[in-house]
Amino acid sequence: MPGEAALRTAGLTIECLRRAAPDSADAWDRDWIEAIARVEAPGAVVELHGPWLRGVELAAFAEAVAVLHHDLRGSAHPDCLEPGLDVTLQAGTLGQVTMHVAITPDHLTQSHSFTFALDQSDLPALLASLRAMVRHFPPVSPR
């Protein structure tokens, strides 16, 4: 599954590897995904590894990006419980999209933020990647 369940856009890569607790009797535990997030920009690389993402968060982000792509206004973000990664896509007035990324492997001692310029033409590939990730790791627990 690695590679198939991945998102790559601008300087952000997210790769979903496996369920963190696939055999758990609790749906809440089964929804967590072992994932890697990597942000690269000139002079900086920051990575986050571990079970910081849930299937329900991934699905909600895909839905928000679909709305952003359709309306070309507003914003979309994954609204993760864990503080390791926050991504906000903000539509501009002329079809541009700004992606703000805050990432940290240790939220108690570090903070890293990046801003990338995208275009509305980048949204279909981003959405397709998110939908593929959701197919591989569908939500197990309710929000």
mmCIF file of the C-alpha atoms, coordinates in Angstrom:
data_MODEL
# 
_entry.id   MODEL 
# 
loop_
_atom_site.group_PDB 
_atom_site.id 
_atom_site.type_symbol 
_atom_site.label_atom_id 
_atom_site.label_alt_id 
_atom_site.label_comp_id 
_atom_site.label_asym_id 
_atom_site.label_entity_id 
_atom_site.label_seq_id 
_atom_site.pdbx_PDB_ins_code 
_atom_site.Cartn_x 
_atom_site.Cartn_y 
_atom_site.Cartn_z 
_atom_site.occupancy 
_atom_site.B_iso_or_equiv 
_atom_site.pdbx_formal_charge 
_atom_site.auth_seq_id 
_atom_site.auth_comp_id 
_atom_site.auth_asym_id 
_atom_site.auth_atom_id 
_atom_site.pdbx_PDB_model_num 
ATOM 1   C CA . MET A 1 1   ? 0.000   0.000  0.000   1.00 0.00 ? 1   MET A CA 1 
ATOM 2   C CA . PRO A 1 2   ? 2.796   2.540  0.523   1.00 0.00 ? 2   PRO A CA 1 
ATOM 3   C CA . GLY A 1 3   ? 2.898   4.855  -2.456  1.00 0.00 ? 3   GLY A CA 1 
ATOM 4   C CA . GLU A 1 4   ? -0.710  4.088  -3.382  1.00 0.00 ? 4   GLU A CA 1 
ATOM 5   C CA . ALA A 1 5   ? -2.050  5.901  -0.320  1.00 0.00 ? 5   ALA A CA 1 
ATOM 6   C CA . ALA A 1 6   ? -0.004  9.055  -0.654  1.00 0.00 ? 6   ALA A CA 1 
ATOM 7   C CA . LEU A 1 7   ? -0.508  12.732 -1.297  1.00 0.00 ? 7   LEU A CA 1 
ATOM 8   C CA . ARG A 1 8   ? 2.156   14.936 -2.864  1.00 0.00 ? 8   ARG A CA 1 
ATOM 9   C CA . THR A 1 9   ? 1.595   18.607 -3.574  1.00 0.00 ? 9   THR A CA 1 
ATOM 10  C CA . ALA A 1 10  ? 3.971   21.572 -3.473  1.00 0.00 ? 10  ALA A CA 1 
ATOM 11  C CA . GLY A 1 11  ? 6.317   20.799 -0.565  1.00 0.00 ? 11  GLY A CA 1 
ATOM 12  C CA . LEU A 1 12  ? 3.941   18.488 1.328   1.00 0.00 ? 12  LEU A CA 1 
ATOM 13  C CA . THR A 1 13  ? 3.926   14.697 1.223   1.00 0.00 ? 13  THR A CA 1 
ATOM 14  C CA . ILE A 1 14  ? 1.632   12.517 3.333   1.00 0.00 ? 14  ILE A CA 1 
ATOM 15  C CA . GLU A 1 15  ? 1.923   8.757  3.116   1.00 0.00 ? 15  GLU A CA 1 
ATOM 16  C CA . CYS A 1 16  ? -0.469  6.451  4.961   1.00 0.00 ? 16  CYS A CA 1 
ATOM 17  C CA . LEU A 1 17  ? 1.265   3.188  5.829   1.00 0.00 ? 17  LEU A CA 1 
ATOM 18  C CA . ARG A 1 18  ? -1.043  0.955  7.894   1.00 0.00 ? 18  ARG A CA 1 
ATOM 19  C CA . ARG A 1 19  ? -3.702  0.925  10.577  1.00 0.00 ? 19  ARG A CA 1 
ATOM 20  C CA . ALA A 1 20  ? -2.148  1.564  13.981  1.00 0.00 ? 20  ALA A CA 1 
ATOM 21  C CA . ALA A 1 21  ? -4.361  -0.967 15.799  1.00 0.00 ? 21  ALA A CA 1 
ATOM 22  C CA . PRO A 1 22  ? -6.128  -3.101 13.177  1.00 0.00 ? 22  PRO A CA 1 
ATOM 23  C CA . ASP A 1 23  ? -7.073  -5.879 15.615  1.00 0.00 ? 23  ASP A CA 1 
ATOM 24  C CA . SER A 1 24  ? -8.540  -3.670 18.321  1.00 0.00 ? 24  SER A CA 1 
ATOM 25  C CA . ALA A 1 25  ? -12.115 -4.354 19.374  1.00 0.00 ? 25  ALA A CA 1 
ATOM 26  C CA . ASP A 1 26  ? -12.654 -0.597 19.656  1.00 0.00 ? 26  ASP A CA 1 
ATOM 27  C CA . ALA A 1 27  ? -13.568 1.235  16.424  1.00 0.00 ? 27  ALA A CA 1 
ATOM 28  C CA . TRP A 1 28  ? -11.919 4.404  17.805  1.00 0.00 ? 28  TRP A CA 1 
ATOM 29  C CA . ASP A 1 29  ? -8.558  2.607  18.041  1.00 0.00 ? 29  ASP A CA 1 
ATOM 30  C CA . ARG A 1 30  ? -8.922  0.950  14.615  1.00 0.00 ? 30  ARG A CA 1 
ATOM 31  C CA . ASP A 1 31  ? -9.435  4.337  12.933  1.00 0.00 ? 31  ASP A CA 1 
ATOM 32  C CA . TRP A 1 32  ? -5.894  5.568  13.672  1.00 0.00 ? 32  TRP A CA 1 
ATOM 33  C CA . ILE A 1 33  ? -3.435  5.400  10.780  1.00 0.00 ? 33  ILE A CA 1 
ATOM 34  C CA . GLU A 1 34  ? 0.358   5.129  10.952  1.00 0.00 ? 34  GLU A CA 1 
ATOM 35  C CA . ALA A 1 35  ? 1.459   7.866  8.593   1.00 0.00 ? 35  ALA A CA 1 
ATOM 36  C CA . ILE A 1 36  ? 4.432   9.957  7.539   1.00 0.00 ? 36  ILE A CA 1 
ATOM 37  C CA . ALA A 1 37  ? 4.150   13.643 6.754   1.00 0.00 ? 37  ALA A CA 1 
ATOM 38  C CA . ARG A 1 38  ? 7.084   15.442 5.203   1.00 0.00 ? 38  ARG A CA 1 
ATOM 39  C CA . VAL A 1 39  ? 7.416   19.099 4.339   1.00 0.00 ? 39  VAL A CA 1 
ATOM 40  C CA . GLU A 1 40  ? 10.289  20.300 2.188   1.00 0.00 ? 40  GLU A CA 1 
ATOM 41  C CA . ALA A 1 41  ? 11.169  23.871 1.364   1.00 0.00 ? 41  ALA A CA 1 
ATOM 42  C CA . PRO A 1 42  ? 14.483  25.534 0.496   1.00 0.00 ? 42  PRO A CA 1 
ATOM 43  C CA . GLY A 1 43  ? 16.749  25.002 3.523   1.00 0.00 ? 43  GLY A CA 1 
ATOM 44  C CA . ALA A 1 44  ? 14.263  22.925 5.540   1.00 0.00 ? 44  ALA A CA 1 
ATOM 45  C CA . VAL A 1 45  ? 12.879  19.402 5.834   1.00 0.00 ? 45  VAL A CA 1 
ATOM 46  C CA . VAL A 1 46  ? 10.525  18.419 8.656   1.00 0.00 ? 46  VAL A CA 1 
ATOM 47  C CA . GLU A 1 47  ? 9.039   14.941 9.143   1.00 0.00 ? 47  GLU A CA 1 
ATOM 48  C CA . LEU A 1 48  ? 6.322   13.532 11.338  1.00 0.00 ? 48  LEU A CA 1 
ATOM 49  C CA . HIS A 1 49  ? 5.955   9.773  11.871  1.00 0.00 ? 49  HIS A CA 1 
ATOM 50  C CA . GLY A 1 50  ? 3.386   7.798  13.809  1.00 0.00 ? 50  GLY A CA 1 
ATOM 51  C CA . PRO A 1 51  ? -0.345  7.356  14.406  1.00 0.00 ? 51  PRO A CA 1 
ATOM 52  C CA . TRP A 1 52  ? -1.318  11.024 14.143  1.00 0.00 ? 52  TRP A CA 1 
ATOM 53  C CA . LEU A 1 53  ? -4.135  10.702 11.588  1.00 0.00 ? 53  LEU A CA 1 
ATOM 54  C CA . ARG A 1 54  ? -7.567  9.071  11.674  1.00 0.00 ? 54  ARG A CA 1 
ATOM 55  C CA . GLY A 1 55  ? -9.586  7.791  8.738   1.00 0.00 ? 55  GLY A CA 1 
ATOM 56  C CA . VAL A 1 56  ? -12.484 10.041 9.678   1.00 0.00 ? 56  VAL A CA 1 
ATOM 57  C CA . GLU A 1 57  ? -10.191 13.108 9.537   1.00 0.00 ? 57  GLU A CA 1 
ATOM 58  C CA . LEU A 1 58  ? -8.854  12.072 6.154   1.00 0.00 ? 58  LEU A CA 1 
ATOM 59  C CA . ALA A 1 59  ? -12.372 11.610 4.763   1.00 0.00 ? 59  ALA A CA 1 
ATOM 60  C CA . ALA A 1 60  ? -13.551 14.975 6.112   1.00 0.00 ? 60  ALA A CA 1 
ATOM 61  C CA . PHE A 1 61  ? -10.526 16.698 4.566   1.00 0.00 ? 61  PHE A CA 1 
ATOM 62  C CA . ALA A 1 62  ? -11.272 15.068 1.195   1.00 0.00 ? 62  ALA A CA 1 
ATOM 63  C CA . GLU A 1 63  ? -14.858 16.351 1.411   1.00 0.00 ? 63  GLU A CA 1 
ATOM 64  C CA . ALA A 1 64  ? -13.673 19.868 2.287   1.00 0.00 ? 64  ALA A CA 1 
ATOM 65  C CA . VAL A 1 65  ? -11.207 19.898 -0.626  1.00 0.00 ? 65  VAL A CA 1 
ATOM 66  C CA . ALA A 1 66  ? -14.005 18.726 -2.969  1.00 0.00 ? 66  ALA A CA 1 
ATOM 67  C CA . VAL A 1 67  ? -16.120 21.704 -1.880  1.00 0.00 ? 67  VAL A CA 1 
ATOM 68  C CA . LEU A 1 68  ? -13.154 24.071 -2.254  1.00 0.00 ? 68  LEU A CA 1 
ATOM 69  C CA . HIS A 1 69  ? -12.485 22.708 -5.745  1.00 0.00 ? 69  HIS A CA 1 
ATOM 70  C CA . HIS A 1 70  ? -16.128 23.072 -6.741  1.00 0.00 ? 70  HIS A CA 1 
ATOM 71  C CA . ASP A 1 71  ? -16.713 26.548 -5.266  1.00 0.00 ? 71  ASP A CA 1 
ATOM 72  C CA . LEU A 1 72  ? -13.200 27.998 -5.642  1.00 0.00 ? 72  LEU A CA 1 
ATOM 73  C CA . ARG A 1 73  ? -13.728 29.970 -2.456  1.00 0.00 ? 73  ARG A CA 1 
ATOM 74  C CA . GLY A 1 74  ? -13.316 29.362 1.243   1.00 0.00 ? 74  GLY A CA 1 
ATOM 75  C CA . SER A 1 75  ? -10.854 27.014 2.865   1.00 0.00 ? 75  SER A CA 1 
ATOM 76  C CA . ALA A 1 76  ? -10.254 23.374 3.724   1.00 0.00 ? 76  ALA A CA 1 
ATOM 77  C CA . HIS A 1 77  ? -8.261  21.746 6.509   1.00 0.00 ? 77  HIS A CA 1 
ATOM 78  C CA . PRO A 1 78  ? -8.143  18.234 8.037   1.00 0.00 ? 78  PRO A CA 1 
ATOM 79  C CA . ASP A 1 79  ? -9.019  19.208 11.654  1.00 0.00 ? 79  ASP A CA 1 
ATOM 80  C CA . CYS A 1 80  ? -6.792  16.519 13.207  1.00 0.00 ? 80  CYS A CA 1 
ATOM 81  C CA . LEU A 1 81  ? -7.000  15.726 16.922  1.00 0.00 ? 81  LEU A CA 1 
ATOM 82  C CA . GLU A 1 82  ? -3.236  15.279 17.157  1.00 0.00 ? 82  GLU A CA 1 
ATOM 83  C CA . PRO A 1 83  ? -1.201  18.501 16.906  1.00 0.00 ? 83  PRO A CA 1 
ATOM 84  C CA . GLY A 1 84  ? 1.522   17.160 14.591  1.00 0.00 ? 84  GLY A CA 1 
ATOM 85  C CA . LEU A 1 85  ? 0.159   18.450 11.285  1.00 0.00 ? 85  LEU A CA 1 
ATOM 86  C CA . ASP A 1 86  ? -2.219  21.215 10.319  1.00 0.00 ? 86  ASP A CA 1 
ATOM 87  C CA . VAL A 1 87  ? -2.855  22.053 6.677   1.00 0.00 ? 87  VAL A CA 1 
ATOM 88  C CA . THR A 1 88  ? -5.079  24.863 5.488   1.00 0.00 ? 88  THR A CA 1 
ATOM 89  C CA . LEU A 1 89  ? -5.918  25.427 1.841   1.00 0.00 ? 89  LEU A CA 1 
ATOM 90  C CA . GLN A 1 90  ? -7.276  28.933 1.261   1.00 0.00 ? 90  GLN A CA 1 
ATOM 91  C CA . ALA A 1 91  ? -8.807  29.960 -2.073  1.00 0.00 ? 91  ALA A CA 1 
ATOM 92  C CA . GLY A 1 92  ? -7.923  33.369 -3.460  1.00 0.00 ? 92  GLY A CA 1 
ATOM 93  C CA . THR A 1 93  ? -9.989  35.610 -5.691  1.00 0.00 ? 93  THR A CA 1 
ATOM 94  C CA . LEU A 1 94  ? -8.185  34.807 -8.953  1.00 0.00 ? 94  LEU A CA 1 
ATOM 95  C CA . GLY A 1 95  ? -7.987  31.009 -8.767  1.00 0.00 ? 95  GLY A CA 1 
ATOM 96  C CA . GLN A 1 96  ? -4.868  30.872 -6.657  1.00 0.00 ? 96  GLN A CA 1 
ATOM 97  C CA . VAL A 1 97  ? -4.781  28.639 -3.580  1.00 0.00 ? 97  VAL A CA 1 
ATOM 98  C CA . THR A 1 98  ? -2.479  29.215 -0.631  1.00 0.00 ? 98  THR A CA 1 
ATOM 99  C CA . MET A 1 99  ? -1.453  26.199 1.413   1.00 0.00 ? 99  MET A CA 1 
ATOM 100 C CA . HIS A 1 100 ? -0.348  26.883 4.984   1.00 0.00 ? 100 HIS A CA 1 
ATOM 101 C CA . VAL A 1 101 ? 1.318   23.939 6.708   1.00 0.00 ? 101 VAL A CA 1 
ATOM 102 C CA . ALA A 1 102 ? 2.229   23.706 10.382  1.00 0.00 ? 102 ALA A CA 1 
ATOM 103 C CA . ILE A 1 103 ? 4.152   20.544 11.230  1.00 0.00 ? 103 ILE A CA 1 
ATOM 104 C CA . THR A 1 104 ? 6.013   19.285 14.266  1.00 0.00 ? 104 THR A CA 1 
ATOM 105 C CA . PRO A 1 105 ? 7.357   15.925 15.377  1.00 0.00 ? 105 PRO A CA 1 
ATOM 106 C CA . ASP A 1 106 ? 7.255   17.253 18.985  1.00 0.00 ? 106 ASP A CA 1 
ATOM 107 C CA . HIS A 1 107 ? 4.549   19.807 19.737  1.00 0.00 ? 107 HIS A CA 1 
ATOM 108 C CA . LEU A 1 108 ? 6.021   20.534 23.191  1.00 0.00 ? 108 LEU A CA 1 
ATOM 109 C CA . THR A 1 109 ? 9.390   21.772 21.916  1.00 0.00 ? 109 THR A CA 1 
ATOM 110 C CA . GLN A 1 110 ? 9.057   22.617 18.212  1.00 0.00 ? 110 GLN A CA 1 
ATOM 111 C CA . SER A 1 111 ? 6.905   24.448 15.694  1.00 0.00 ? 111 SER A CA 1 
ATOM 112 C CA . HIS A 1 112 ? 7.494   24.750 11.972  1.00 0.00 ? 112 HIS A CA 1 
ATOM 113 C CA . SER A 1 113 ? 5.292   26.564 9.476   1.00 0.00 ? 113 SER A CA 1 
ATOM 114 C CA . PHE A 1 114 ? 5.413   26.819 5.714   1.00 0.00 ? 114 PHE A CA 1 
ATOM 115 C CA . THR A 1 115 ? 3.381   28.594 3.050   1.00 0.00 ? 115 THR A CA 1 
ATOM 116 C CA . PHE A 1 116 ? 3.098   27.341 -0.511  1.00 0.00 ? 116 PHE A CA 1 
ATOM 117 C CA . ALA A 1 117 ? 1.380   28.846 -3.550  1.00 0.00 ? 117 ALA A CA 1 
ATOM 118 C CA . LEU A 1 118 ? -0.899  26.497 -5.482  1.00 0.00 ? 118 LEU A CA 1 
ATOM 119 C CA . ASP A 1 119 ? -3.371  27.042 -8.292  1.00 0.00 ? 119 ASP A CA 1 
ATOM 120 C CA . GLN A 1 120 ? -6.904  25.794 -8.773  1.00 0.00 ? 120 GLN A CA 1 
ATOM 121 C CA . SER A 1 121 ? -5.502  23.440 -11.419 1.00 0.00 ? 121 SER A CA 1 
ATOM 122 C CA . ASP A 1 122 ? -3.609  21.621 -8.612  1.00 0.00 ? 122 ASP A CA 1 
ATOM 123 C CA . LEU A 1 123 ? -6.832  20.732 -6.788  1.00 0.00 ? 123 LEU A CA 1 
ATOM 124 C CA . PRO A 1 124 ? -8.021  17.786 -8.972  1.00 0.00 ? 124 PRO A CA 1 
ATOM 125 C CA . ALA A 1 125 ? -4.797  15.818 -8.393  1.00 0.00 ? 125 ALA A CA 1 
ATOM 126 C CA . LEU A 1 126 ? -4.826  16.685 -4.689  1.00 0.00 ? 126 LEU A CA 1 
ATOM 127 C CA . LEU A 1 127 ? -8.436  15.561 -4.410  1.00 0.00 ? 127 LEU A CA 1 
ATOM 128 C CA . ALA A 1 128 ? -7.751  12.342 -6.328  1.00 0.00 ? 128 ALA A CA 1 
ATOM 129 C CA . SER A 1 129 ? -4.885  11.548 -3.943  1.00 0.00 ? 129 SER A CA 1 
ATOM 130 C CA . LEU A 1 130 ? -7.050  12.191 -0.889  1.00 0.00 ? 130 LEU A CA 1 
ATOM 131 C CA . ARG A 1 131 ? -9.848  10.022 -2.267  1.00 0.00 ? 131 ARG A CA 1 
ATOM 132 C CA . ALA A 1 132 ? -7.384  7.189  -2.963  1.00 0.00 ? 132 ALA A CA 1 
ATOM 133 C CA . MET A 1 133 ? -6.112  7.465  0.614   1.00 0.00 ? 133 MET A CA 1 
ATOM 134 C CA . VAL A 1 134 ? -9.690  7.298  1.926   1.00 0.00 ? 134 VAL A CA 1 
ATOM 135 C CA . ARG A 1 135 ? -10.367 4.197  -0.207  1.00 0.00 ? 135 ARG A CA 1 
ATOM 136 C CA . HIS A 1 136 ? -7.335  2.501  1.365   1.00 0.00 ? 136 HIS A CA 1 
ATOM 137 C CA . PHE A 1 137 ? -8.131  3.729  4.872   1.00 0.00 ? 137 PHE A CA 1 
ATOM 138 C CA . PRO A 1 138 ? -11.876 4.387  5.137   1.00 0.00 ? 138 PRO A CA 1 
ATOM 139 C CA . PRO A 1 139 ? -13.238 5.828  8.370   1.00 0.00 ? 139 PRO A CA 1 
ATOM 140 C CA . VAL A 1 140 ? -13.861 3.226  11.056  1.00 0.00 ? 140 VAL A CA 1 
ATOM 141 C CA . SER A 1 141 ? -15.176 5.415  13.857  1.00 0.00 ? 141 SER A CA 1 
ATOM 142 C CA . PRO A 1 142 ? -17.670 8.253  13.868  1.00 0.00 ? 142 PRO A CA 1 
ATOM 143 C CA . ARG A 1 143 ? -16.413 11.819 14.203  1.00 0.00 ? 143 ARG A CA 1 
# 
